[in-house]
Amino acid sequence: MSNCNVYLASKPRYEILDGLRGVAAVLVVAYHLFETYFHGAPDQPINHGYLAVDFFFVHRRT
C-alpha cells in the first residue's frame, strides 16, 4: 500500500490546471443542458462545448 502513496506523492500537481479542468467540466454540463433547448449548432450559446472534453483529459506526460 505504501508504493501507491509514493507514486502519488512523486507526481507534480498543478492547481491552475485543476481549476481549468473544473471550468471545462462545467462547460460540458452547460453544453448538454443547452442542447436540450436549442436545436441546431447556430442557435446554441455554447456552440463548441464538446471541445472542453478534450481539454479535461489533458495531462502532463513525464
Predicted model as a PDB file, atoms N, CA, C, CB and O in Angstrom, pLDDT in the B-factor column:
MODEL        1                                                                  
ATOM      1  N   MET A   1       0.813  -1.186   0.000  1.00 51.00           N  
ATOM      2  CA  MET A   1       0.000   0.000   0.000  1.00 51.00           C  
ATOM      3  C   MET A   1       0.861   1.256   0.000  1.00 51.00           C  
ATOM      4  CB  MET A   1      -0.927  -0.005   1.190  1.00 51.00           C  
ATOM      5  O   MET A   1       0.442   2.283  -0.533  1.00 51.00           O  
ATOM      6  N   SER A   2       2.027   1.198   0.573  1.00 53.00           N  
ATOM      7  CA  SER A   2       2.889   2.377   0.610  1.00 53.00           C  
ATOM      8  C   SER A   2       3.434   2.716  -0.777  1.00 53.00           C  
ATOM      9  CB  SER A   2       4.044   2.153   1.586  1.00 53.00           C  
ATOM     10  O   SER A   2       3.738   3.878  -1.045  1.00 53.00           O  
ATOM     11  N   ASN A   3       3.564   1.726  -1.666  1.00 56.00           N  
ATOM     12  CA  ASN A   3       4.023   2.006  -3.034  1.00 56.00           C  
ATOM     13  C   ASN A   3       3.066   2.936  -3.757  1.00 56.00           C  
ATOM     14  CB  ASN A   3       4.178   0.707  -3.824  1.00 56.00           C  
ATOM     15  O   ASN A   3       3.501   3.793  -4.526  1.00 56.00           O  
ATOM     16  N   CYS A   4       1.778   2.780  -3.526  1.00 56.00           N  
ATOM     17  CA  CYS A   4       0.781   3.637  -4.150  1.00 56.00           C  
ATOM     18  C   CYS A   4       0.931   5.077  -3.669  1.00 56.00           C  
ATOM     19  CB  CYS A   4      -0.630   3.119  -3.853  1.00 56.00           C  
ATOM     20  O   CYS A   4       0.830   6.007  -4.469  1.00 56.00           O  
ATOM     21  N   ASN A   5       1.166   5.266  -2.400  1.00 57.00           N  
ATOM     22  CA  ASN A   5       1.324   6.606  -1.847  1.00 57.00           C  
ATOM     23  C   ASN A   5       2.588   7.286  -2.363  1.00 57.00           C  
ATOM     24  CB  ASN A   5       1.353   6.544  -0.331  1.00 57.00           C  
ATOM     25  O   ASN A   5       2.590   8.495  -2.592  1.00 57.00           O  
ATOM     26  N   VAL A   6       3.655   6.524  -2.547  1.00 59.00           N  
ATOM     27  CA  VAL A   6       4.898   7.091  -3.065  1.00 59.00           C  
ATOM     28  C   VAL A   6       4.685   7.558  -4.500  1.00 59.00           C  
ATOM     29  CB  VAL A   6       6.052   6.057  -2.992  1.00 59.00           C  
ATOM     30  O   VAL A   6       5.165   8.626  -4.878  1.00 59.00           O  
ATOM     31  N   TYR A   7       3.981   6.782  -5.292  1.00 57.00           N  
ATOM     32  CA  TYR A   7       3.737   7.158  -6.679  1.00 57.00           C  
ATOM     33  C   TYR A   7       2.919   8.434  -6.767  1.00 57.00           C  
ATOM     34  CB  TYR A   7       3.029   6.032  -7.418  1.00 57.00           C  
ATOM     35  O   TYR A   7       3.244   9.321  -7.555  1.00 57.00           O  
ATOM     36  N   LEU A   8       1.855   8.542  -5.965  1.00 59.00           N  
ATOM     37  CA  LEU A   8       1.023   9.739  -5.995  1.00 59.00           C  
ATOM     38  C   LEU A   8       1.767  10.959  -5.489  1.00 59.00           C  
ATOM     39  CB  LEU A   8      -0.226   9.527  -5.176  1.00 59.00           C  
ATOM     40  O   LEU A   8       1.566  12.062  -5.999  1.00 59.00           O  
ATOM     41  N   ALA A   9       2.610  10.782  -4.508  1.00 63.00           N  
ATOM     42  CA  ALA A   9       3.358  11.913  -3.957  1.00 63.00           C  
ATOM     43  C   ALA A   9       4.435  12.400  -4.923  1.00 63.00           C  
ATOM     44  CB  ALA A   9       3.995  11.526  -2.623  1.00 63.00           C  
ATOM     45  O   ALA A   9       4.821  13.567  -4.872  1.00 63.00           O  
ATOM     46  N   SER A  10       4.924  11.528  -5.800  1.00 69.00           N  
ATOM     47  CA  SER A  10       6.001  11.923  -6.703  1.00 69.00           C  
ATOM     48  C   SER A  10       5.496  12.660  -7.943  1.00 69.00           C  
ATOM     49  CB  SER A  10       6.784  10.703  -7.124  1.00 69.00           C  
ATOM     50  O   SER A  10       6.288  13.307  -8.629  1.00 69.00           O  
ATOM     51  N   LYS A  11       4.204  12.580  -8.245  1.00 70.00           N  
ATOM     52  CA  LYS A  11       3.667  13.263  -9.421  1.00 70.00           C  
ATOM     53  C   LYS A  11       3.383  14.731  -9.092  1.00 70.00           C  
ATOM     54  CB  LYS A  11       2.380  12.560  -9.920  1.00 70.00           C  
ATOM     55  O   LYS A  11       2.797  15.026  -8.050  1.00 70.00           O  
ATOM     56  N   PRO A  12       3.792  15.649  -9.968  1.00 74.00           N  
ATOM     57  CA  PRO A  12       3.510  17.069  -9.713  1.00 74.00           C  
ATOM     58  C   PRO A  12       2.027  17.372  -9.865  1.00 74.00           C  
ATOM     59  CB  PRO A  12       4.321  17.958 -10.663  1.00 74.00           C  
ATOM     60  O   PRO A  12       1.327  16.749 -10.663  1.00 74.00           O  
ATOM     61  N   ARG A  13       1.568  18.330  -9.090  1.00 76.00           N  
ATOM     62  CA  ARG A  13       0.156  18.731  -9.124  1.00 76.00           C  
ATOM     63  C   ARG A  13       0.103  20.213  -9.494  1.00 76.00           C  
ATOM     64  CB  ARG A  13      -0.561  18.461  -7.737  1.00 76.00           C  
ATOM     65  O   ARG A  13       0.788  21.033  -8.882  1.00 76.00           O  
ATOM     66  N   TYR A  14      -0.705  20.553 -10.490  1.00 77.00           N  
ATOM     67  CA  TYR A  14      -0.847  21.927 -10.939  1.00 77.00           C  
ATOM     68  C   TYR A  14      -2.253  22.411 -10.601  1.00 77.00           C  
ATOM     69  CB  TYR A  14      -0.564  22.050 -12.463  1.00 77.00           C  
ATOM     70  O   TYR A  14      -3.233  21.973 -11.203  1.00 77.00           O  
ATOM     71  N   GLU A  15      -2.338  23.305  -9.647  1.00 85.00           N  
ATOM     72  CA  GLU A  15      -3.644  23.783  -9.198  1.00 85.00           C  
ATOM     73  C   GLU A  15      -4.380  24.544 -10.289  1.00 85.00           C  
ATOM     74  CB  GLU A  15      -3.485  24.667  -7.979  1.00 85.00           C  
ATOM     75  O   GLU A  15      -5.603  24.440 -10.386  1.00 85.00           O  
ATOM     76  N   ILE A  16      -3.673  25.299 -11.104  1.00 86.00           N  
ATOM     77  CA  ILE A  16      -4.318  26.051 -12.172  1.00 86.00           C  
ATOM     78  C   ILE A  16      -4.939  25.104 -13.198  1.00 86.00           C  
ATOM     79  CB  ILE A  16      -3.310  26.990 -12.851  1.00 86.00           C  
ATOM     80  O   ILE A  16      -6.018  25.380 -13.722  1.00 86.00           O  
ATOM     81  N   LEU A  17      -4.268  23.994 -13.488  1.00 83.00           N  
ATOM     82  CA  LEU A  17      -4.823  23.011 -14.416  1.00 83.00           C  
ATOM     83  C   LEU A  17      -6.071  22.365 -13.829  1.00 83.00           C  
ATOM     84  CB  LEU A  17      -3.777  21.938 -14.755  1.00 83.00           C  
ATOM     85  O   LEU A  17      -7.038  22.105 -14.546  1.00 83.00           O  
ATOM     86  N   ASP A  18      -6.049  22.104 -12.516  1.00 83.00           N  
ATOM     87  CA  ASP A  18      -7.240  21.548 -11.859  1.00 83.00           C  
ATOM     88  C   ASP A  18      -8.413  22.517 -11.951  1.00 83.00           C  
ATOM     89  CB  ASP A  18      -6.942  21.221 -10.385  1.00 83.00           C  
ATOM     90  O   ASP A  18      -9.548  22.102 -12.184  1.00 83.00           O  
ATOM     91  N   GLY A  19      -8.142  23.797 -11.770  1.00 88.00           N  
ATOM     92  CA  GLY A  19      -9.202  24.805 -11.875  1.00 88.00           C  
ATOM     93  C   GLY A  19      -9.764  24.904 -13.284  1.00 88.00           C  
ATOM     94  O   GLY A  19     -10.978  25.000 -13.469  1.00 88.00           O  
ATOM     95  N   LEU A  20      -8.886  24.881 -14.270  1.00 87.00           N  
ATOM     96  CA  LEU A  20      -9.331  24.950 -15.659  1.00 87.00           C  
ATOM     97  C   LEU A  20     -10.092  23.687 -16.063  1.00 87.00           C  
ATOM     98  CB  LEU A  20      -8.134  25.161 -16.588  1.00 87.00           C  
ATOM     99  O   LEU A  20     -11.018  23.744 -16.872  1.00 87.00           O  
ATOM    100  N   ARG A  21      -9.697  22.559 -15.498  1.00 87.00           N  
ATOM    101  CA  ARG A  21     -10.439  21.323 -15.763  1.00 87.00           C  
ATOM    102  C   ARG A  21     -11.837  21.403 -15.158  1.00 87.00           C  
ATOM    103  CB  ARG A  21      -9.682  20.102 -15.199  1.00 87.00           C  
ATOM    104  O   ARG A  21     -12.788  20.861 -15.720  1.00 87.00           O  
ATOM    105  N   GLY A  22     -11.965  22.077 -14.014  1.00 89.00           N  
ATOM    106  CA  GLY A  22     -13.285  22.287 -13.416  1.00 89.00           C  
ATOM    107  C   GLY A  22     -14.162  23.159 -14.300  1.00 89.00           C  
ATOM    108  O   GLY A  22     -15.350  22.885 -14.471  1.00 89.00           O  
ATOM    109  N   VAL A  23     -13.576  24.203 -14.856  1.00 89.00           N  
ATOM    110  CA  VAL A  23     -14.320  25.067 -15.782  1.00 89.00           C  
ATOM    111  C   VAL A  23     -14.734  24.274 -17.018  1.00 89.00           C  
ATOM    112  CB  VAL A  23     -13.468  26.299 -16.191  1.00 89.00           C  
ATOM    113  O   VAL A  23     -15.852  24.428 -17.510  1.00 89.00           O  
ATOM    114  N   ALA A  24     -13.841  23.431 -17.518  1.00 87.00           N  
ATOM    115  CA  ALA A  24     -14.171  22.605 -18.680  1.00 87.00           C  
ATOM    116  C   ALA A  24     -15.332  21.656 -18.368  1.00 87.00           C  
ATOM    117  CB  ALA A  24     -12.938  21.802 -19.132  1.00 87.00           C  
ATOM    118  O   ALA A  24     -16.200  21.438 -19.213  1.00 87.00           O  
ATOM    119  N   ALA A  25     -15.348  21.099 -17.167  1.00 88.00           N  
ATOM    120  CA  ALA A  25     -16.442  20.203 -16.781  1.00 88.00           C  
ATOM    121  C   ALA A  25     -17.773  20.951 -16.730  1.00 88.00           C  
ATOM    122  CB  ALA A  25     -16.149  19.556 -15.416  1.00 88.00           C  
ATOM    123  O   ALA A  25     -18.802  20.424 -17.151  1.00 88.00           O  
ATOM    124  N   VAL A  26     -17.749  22.174 -16.217  1.00 90.00           N  
ATOM    125  CA  VAL A  26     -18.971  22.981 -16.166  1.00 90.00           C  
ATOM    126  C   VAL A  26     -19.435  23.327 -17.582  1.00 90.00           C  
ATOM    127  CB  VAL A  26     -18.737  24.276 -15.343  1.00 90.00           C  
ATOM    128  O   VAL A  26     -20.635  23.327 -17.856  1.00 90.00           O  
ATOM    129  N   LEU A  27     -18.505  23.617 -18.471  1.00 87.00           N  
ATOM    130  CA  LEU A  27     -18.865  23.916 -19.862  1.00 87.00           C  
ATOM    131  C   LEU A  27     -19.523  22.717 -20.549  1.00 87.00           C  
ATOM    132  CB  LEU A  27     -17.623  24.344 -20.647  1.00 87.00           C  
ATOM    133  O   LEU A  27     -20.462  22.878 -21.329  1.00 87.00           O  
ATOM    134  N   VAL A  28     -19.028  21.529 -20.256  1.00 87.00           N  
ATOM    135  CA  VAL A  28     -19.624  20.328 -20.855  1.00 87.00           C  
ATOM    136  C   VAL A  28     -21.049  20.140 -20.348  1.00 87.00           C  
ATOM    137  CB  VAL A  28     -18.772  19.074 -20.538  1.00 87.00           C  
ATOM    138  O   VAL A  28     -21.947  19.812 -21.124  1.00 87.00           O  
ATOM    139  N   VAL A  29     -21.261  20.347 -19.052  1.00 88.00           N  
ATOM    140  CA  VAL A  29     -22.609  20.226 -18.495  1.00 88.00           C  
ATOM    141  C   VAL A  29     -23.526  21.279 -19.098  1.00 88.00           C  
ATOM    142  CB  VAL A  29     -22.579  20.359 -16.962  1.00 88.00           C  
ATOM    143  O   VAL A  29     -24.660  20.972 -19.466  1.00 88.00           O  
ATOM    144  N   ALA A  30     -23.051  22.516 -19.205  1.00 86.00           N  
ATOM    145  CA  ALA A  30     -23.865  23.583 -19.794  1.00 86.00           C  
ATOM    146  C   ALA A  30     -24.175  23.286 -21.261  1.00 86.00           C  
ATOM    147  CB  ALA A  30     -23.147  24.938 -19.670  1.00 86.00           C  
ATOM    148  O   ALA A  30     -25.282  23.547 -21.732  1.00 86.00           O  
ATOM    149  N   TYR A  31     -23.205  22.745 -21.971  1.00 84.00           N  
ATOM    150  CA  TYR A  31     -23.432  22.374 -23.378  1.00 84.00           C  
ATOM    151  C   TYR A  31     -24.577  21.377 -23.491  1.00 84.00           C  
ATOM    152  CB  TYR A  31     -22.149  21.778 -24.001  1.00 84.00           C  
ATOM    153  O   TYR A  31     -25.448  21.519 -24.349  1.00 84.00           O  
ATOM    154  N   HIS A  32     -24.575  20.375 -22.628  1.00 83.00           N  
ATOM    155  CA  HIS A  32     -25.631  19.362 -22.696  1.00 83.00           C  
ATOM    156  C   HIS A  32     -26.981  19.910 -22.235  1.00 83.00           C  
ATOM    157  CB  HIS A  32     -25.250  18.154 -21.850  1.00 83.00           C  
ATOM    158  O   HIS A  32     -28.021  19.491 -22.743  1.00 83.00           O  
ATOM    159  N   LEU A  33     -26.977  20.824 -21.295  1.00 84.00           N  
ATOM    160  CA  LEU A  33     -28.237  21.431 -20.870  1.00 84.00           C  
ATOM    161  C   LEU A  33     -28.828  22.305 -21.972  1.00 84.00           C  
ATOM    162  CB  LEU A  33     -28.028  22.258 -19.600  1.00 84.00           C  
ATOM    163  O   LEU A  33     -30.029  22.243 -22.235  1.00 84.00           O  
ATOM    164  N   PHE A  34     -27.997  23.113 -22.612  1.00 81.00           N  
ATOM    165  CA  PHE A  34     -28.469  23.964 -23.699  1.00 81.00           C  
ATOM    166  C   PHE A  34     -28.857  23.145 -24.928  1.00 81.00           C  
ATOM    167  CB  PHE A  34     -27.399  24.981 -24.069  1.00 81.00           C  
ATOM    168  O   PHE A  34     -29.699  23.568 -25.721  1.00 81.00           O  
ATOM    169  N   GLU A  35     -28.247  21.983 -25.081  1.00 79.00           N  
ATOM    170  CA  GLU A  35     -28.546  21.123 -26.220  1.00 79.00           C  
ATOM    171  C   GLU A  35     -30.013  20.689 -26.216  1.00 79.00           C  
ATOM    172  CB  GLU A  35     -27.632  19.896 -26.210  1.00 79.00           C  
ATOM    173  O   GLU A  35     -30.597  20.430 -27.268  1.00 79.00           O  
ATOM    174  N   THR A  36     -30.593  20.614 -25.028  1.00 78.00           N  
ATOM    175  CA  THR A  36     -31.991  20.216 -24.895  1.00 78.00           C  
ATOM    176  C   THR A  36     -32.927  21.306 -25.412  1.00 78.00           C  
ATOM    177  CB  THR A  36     -32.315  19.894 -23.435  1.00 78.00           C  
ATOM    178  O   THR A  36     -33.961  21.011 -26.011  1.00 78.00           O  
ATOM    179  N   TYR A  37     -32.558  22.560 -25.179  1.00 78.00           N  
ATOM    180  CA  TYR A  37     -33.449  23.673 -25.510  1.00 78.00           C  
ATOM    181  C   TYR A  37     -33.198  24.291 -26.877  1.00 78.00           C  
ATOM    182  CB  TYR A  37     -33.325  24.729 -24.475  1.00 78.00           C  
ATOM    183  O   TYR A  37     -34.125  24.804 -27.503  1.00 78.00           O  
ATOM    184  N   PHE A  38     -31.967  24.250 -27.341  1.00 76.00           N  
ATOM    185  CA  PHE A  38     -31.615  24.840 -28.632  1.00 76.00           C  
ATOM    186  C   PHE A  38     -31.261  23.718 -29.597  1.00 76.00           C  
ATOM    187  CB  PHE A  38     -30.431  25.850 -28.491  1.00 76.00           C  
ATOM    188  O   PHE A  38     -30.305  22.975 -29.376  1.00 76.00           O  
ATOM    189  N   HIS A  39     -32.026  23.603 -30.652  1.00 73.00           N  
ATOM    190  CA  HIS A  39     -31.773  22.551 -31.637  1.00 73.00           C  
ATOM    191  C   HIS A  39     -30.993  23.138 -32.796  1.00 73.00           C  
ATOM    192  CB  HIS A  39     -33.100  21.913 -32.135  1.00 73.00           C  
ATOM    193  O   HIS A  39     -31.434  24.095 -33.433  1.00 73.00           O  
ATOM    194  N   GLY A  40     -29.861  22.576 -33.060  1.00 67.00           N  
ATOM    195  CA  GLY A  40     -29.008  23.059 -34.139  1.00 67.00           C  
ATOM    196  C   GLY A  40     -27.850  23.866 -33.598  1.00 67.00           C  
ATOM    197  O   GLY A  40     -28.001  24.608 -32.628  1.00 67.00           O  
ATOM    198  N   ALA A  41     -26.706  23.726 -34.217  1.00 66.00           N  
ATOM    199  CA  ALA A  41     -25.483  24.373 -33.744  1.00 66.00           C  
ATOM    200  C   ALA A  41     -25.516  25.905 -33.780  1.00 66.00           C  
ATOM    201  CB  ALA A  41     -24.333  23.895 -34.561  1.00 66.00           C  
ATOM    202  O   ALA A  41     -25.018  26.522 -32.839  1.00 66.00           O  
ATOM    203  N   PRO A  42     -26.073  26.553 -34.807  1.00 71.00           N  
ATOM    204  CA  PRO A  42     -26.007  28.019 -34.846  1.00 71.00           C  
ATOM    205  C   PRO A  42     -26.779  28.707 -33.709  1.00 71.00           C  
ATOM    206  CB  PRO A  42     -26.539  28.506 -36.167  1.00 71.00           C  
ATOM    207  O   PRO A  42     -26.438  29.822 -33.314  1.00 71.00           O  
ATOM    208  N   ASP A  43     -27.801  28.051 -33.193  1.00 71.00           N  
ATOM    209  CA  ASP A  43     -28.624  28.669 -32.160  1.00 71.00           C  
ATOM    210  C   ASP A  43     -28.066  28.487 -30.756  1.00 71.00           C  
ATOM    211  CB  ASP A  43     -30.010  28.109 -32.218  1.00 71.00           C  
ATOM    212  O   ASP A  43     -28.434  29.229 -29.845  1.00 71.00           O  
ATOM    213  N   GLN A  44     -27.204  27.533 -30.572  1.00 74.00           N  
ATOM    214  CA  GLN A  44     -26.740  27.190 -29.227  1.00 74.00           C  
ATOM    215  C   GLN A  44     -25.713  28.200 -28.710  1.00 74.00           C  
ATOM    216  CB  GLN A  44     -26.137  25.785 -29.220  1.00 74.00           C  
ATOM    217  O   GLN A  44     -24.761  28.531 -29.417  1.00 74.00           O  
ATOM    218  N   PRO A  45     -25.904  28.699 -27.461  1.00 75.00           N  
ATOM    219  CA  PRO A  45     -24.962  29.683 -26.908  1.00 75.00           C  
ATOM    220  C   PRO A  45     -23.547  29.133 -26.731  1.00 75.00           C  
ATOM    221  CB  PRO A  45     -25.471  30.180 -25.576  1.00 75.00           C  
ATOM    222  O   PRO A  45     -22.574  29.854 -26.955  1.00 75.00           O  
ATOM    223  N   ILE A  46     -23.423  27.891 -26.339  1.00 77.00           N  
ATOM    224  CA  ILE A  46     -22.108  27.259 -26.195  1.00 77.00           C  
ATOM    225  C   ILE A  46     -21.970  26.283 -27.347  1.00 77.00           C  
ATOM    226  CB  ILE A  46     -21.941  26.533 -24.793  1.00 77.00           C  
ATOM    227  O   ILE A  46     -22.227  25.089 -27.200  1.00 77.00           O  
ATOM    228  N   ASN A  47     -21.564  26.802 -28.494  1.00 75.00           N  
ATOM    229  CA  ASN A  47     -21.582  26.047 -29.734  1.00 75.00           C  
ATOM    230  C   ASN A  47     -20.569  24.903 -29.750  1.00 75.00           C  
ATOM    231  CB  ASN A  47     -21.320  26.970 -30.888  1.00 75.00           C  
ATOM    232  O   ASN A  47     -20.889  23.814 -30.227  1.00 75.00           O  
ATOM    233  N   HIS A  48     -19.374  25.120 -29.247  1.00 77.00           N  
ATOM    234  CA  HIS A  48     -18.326  24.104 -29.295  1.00 77.00           C  
ATOM    235  C   HIS A  48     -17.969  23.616 -27.893  1.00 77.00           C  
ATOM    236  CB  HIS A  48     -17.079  24.657 -29.993  1.00 77.00           C  
ATOM    237  O   HIS A  48     -16.794  23.413 -27.585  1.00 77.00           O  
ATOM    238  N   GLY A  49     -18.958  23.431 -27.060  1.00 76.00           N  
ATOM    239  CA  GLY A  49     -18.725  22.987 -25.695  1.00 76.00           C  
ATOM    240  C   GLY A  49     -18.150  21.592 -25.596  1.00 76.00           C  
ATOM    241  O   GLY A  49     -17.514  21.246 -24.601  1.00 76.00           O  
ATOM    242  N   TYR A  50     -18.367  20.795 -26.613  1.00 76.00           N  
ATOM    243  CA  TYR A  50     -17.845  19.429 -26.596  1.00 76.00           C  
ATOM    244  C   TYR A  50     -16.311  19.406 -26.629  1.00 76.00           C  
ATOM    245  CB  TYR A  50     -18.403  18.641 -27.782  1.00 76.00           C  
ATOM    246  O   TYR A  50     -15.702  18.409 -26.240  1.00 76.00           O  
ATOM    247  N   LEU A  51     -15.694  20.477 -27.082  1.00 82.00           N  
ATOM    248  CA  LEU A  51     -14.231  20.536 -27.109  1.00 82.00           C  
ATOM    249  C   LEU A  51     -13.630  20.608 -25.709  1.00 82.00           C  
ATOM    250  CB  LEU A  51     -13.773  21.732 -27.922  1.00 82.00           C  
ATOM    251  O   LEU A  51     -12.448  20.317 -25.521  1.00 82.00           O  
ATOM    252  N   ALA A  52     -14.436  20.994 -24.735  1.00 84.00           N  
ATOM    253  CA  ALA A  52     -13.952  21.035 -23.356  1.00 84.00           C  
ATOM    254  C   ALA A  52     -13.632  19.643 -22.839  1.00 84.00           C  
ATOM    255  CB  ALA A  52     -14.981  21.699 -22.451  1.00 84.00           C  
ATOM    256  O   ALA A  52     -12.837  19.500 -21.910  1.00 84.00           O  
ATOM    257  N   VAL A  53     -14.233  18.620 -23.418  1.00 83.00           N  
ATOM    258  CA  VAL A  53     -13.924  17.244 -23.012  1.00 83.00           C  
ATOM    259  C   VAL A  53     -12.467  16.927 -23.319  1.00 83.00           C  
ATOM    260  CB  VAL A  53     -14.857  16.233 -23.726  1.00 83.00           C  
ATOM    261  O   VAL A  53     -11.780  16.319 -22.498  1.00 83.00           O  
ATOM    262  N   ASP A  54     -11.992  17.330 -24.482  1.00 83.00           N  
ATOM    263  CA  ASP A  54     -10.585  17.103 -24.828  1.00 83.00           C  
ATOM    264  C   ASP A  54      -9.664  17.820 -23.857  1.00 83.00           C  
ATOM    265  CB  ASP A  54     -10.300  17.567 -26.259  1.00 83.00           C  
ATOM    266  O   ASP A  54      -8.658  17.262 -23.420  1.00 83.00           O  
ATOM    267  N   PHE A  55     -10.004  19.050 -23.520  1.00 81.00           N  
ATOM    268  CA  PHE A  55      -9.177  19.797 -22.568  1.00 81.00           C  
ATOM    269  C   PHE A  55      -9.204  19.145 -21.191  1.00 81.00           C  
ATOM    270  CB  PHE A  55      -9.655  21.252 -22.470  1.00 81.00           C  
ATOM    271  O   PHE A  55      -8.195  19.141 -20.486  1.00 81.00           O  
ATOM    272  N   PHE A  56     -10.352  18.596 -20.808  1.00 79.00           N  
ATOM    273  CA  PHE A  56     -10.477  17.971 -19.489  1.00 79.00           C  
ATOM    274  C   PHE A  56      -9.486  16.818 -19.337  1.00 79.00           C  
ATOM    275  CB  PHE A  56     -11.913  17.467 -19.268  1.00 79.00           C  
ATOM    276  O   PHE A  56      -8.963  16.600 -18.244  1.00 79.00           O  
ATOM    277  N   PHE A  57      -9.224  16.088 -20.399  1.00 80.00           N  
ATOM    278  CA  PHE A  57      -8.347  14.931 -20.315  1.00 80.00           C  
ATOM    279  C   PHE A  57      -6.895  15.241 -20.652  1.00 80.00           C  
ATOM    280  CB  PHE A  57      -8.846  13.864 -21.223  1.00 80.00           C  
ATOM    281  O   PHE A  57      -6.091  14.320 -20.796  1.00 80.00           O  
ATOM    282  N   VAL A  58      -6.544  16.504 -20.778  1.00 75.00           N  
ATOM    283  CA  VAL A  58      -5.145  16.878 -20.999  1.00 75.00           C  
ATOM    284  C   VAL A  58      -4.369  16.607 -19.723  1.00 75.00           C  
ATOM    285  CB  VAL A  58      -5.012  18.378 -21.425  1.00 75.00           C  
ATOM    286  O   VAL A  58      -4.806  16.977 -18.633  1.00 75.00           O  
ATOM    287  N   HIS A  59      -3.251  15.979 -19.854  1.00 62.00           N  
ATOM    288  CA  HIS A  59      -2.393  15.732 -18.690  1.00 62.00           C  
ATOM    289  C   HIS A  59      -0.933  15.854 -19.122  1.00 62.00           C  
ATOM    290  CB  HIS A  59      -2.674  14.320 -18.065  1.00 62.00           C  
ATOM    291  O   HIS A  59      -0.591  15.744 -20.300  1.00 62.00           O  
ATOM    292  N   ARG A  60      -0.112  16.078 -18.142  1.00 57.00           N  
ATOM    293  CA  ARG A  60       1.300  16.273 -18.407  1.00 57.00           C  
ATOM    294  C   ARG A  60       1.967  14.903 -18.497  1.00 57.00           C  
ATOM    295  CB  ARG A  60       1.963  17.154 -17.306  1.00 57.00           C  
ATOM    296  O   ARG A  60       1.790  14.063 -17.615  1.00 57.00           O  
ATOM    297  N   ARG A  61       2.718  14.684 -19.545  1.00 57.00           N  
ATOM    298  CA  ARG A  61       3.446  13.436 -19.689  1.00 57.00           C  
ATOM    299  C   ARG A  61       4.842  13.588 -19.086  1.00 57.00           C  
ATOM    300  CB  ARG A  61       3.531  13.017 -21.176  1.00 57.00           C  
ATOM    301  O   ARG A  61       5.521  14.593 -19.297  1.00 57.00           O  
ATOM    302  N   THR A  62       5.244  12.589 -18.345  1.00 51.00           N  
ATOM    303  CA  THR A  62       6.580  12.646 -17.725  1.00 51.00           C  
ATOM    304  C   THR A  62       7.457  11.562 -18.277  1.00 51.00           C  
ATOM    305  CB  THR A  62       6.492  12.518 -16.200  1.00 51.00           C  
ATOM    306  O   THR A  62       8.616  11.444 -17.882  1.00 51.00           O  
TER     307      THR A  62                                                      
ENDMDL                                                                          
END                                                                             
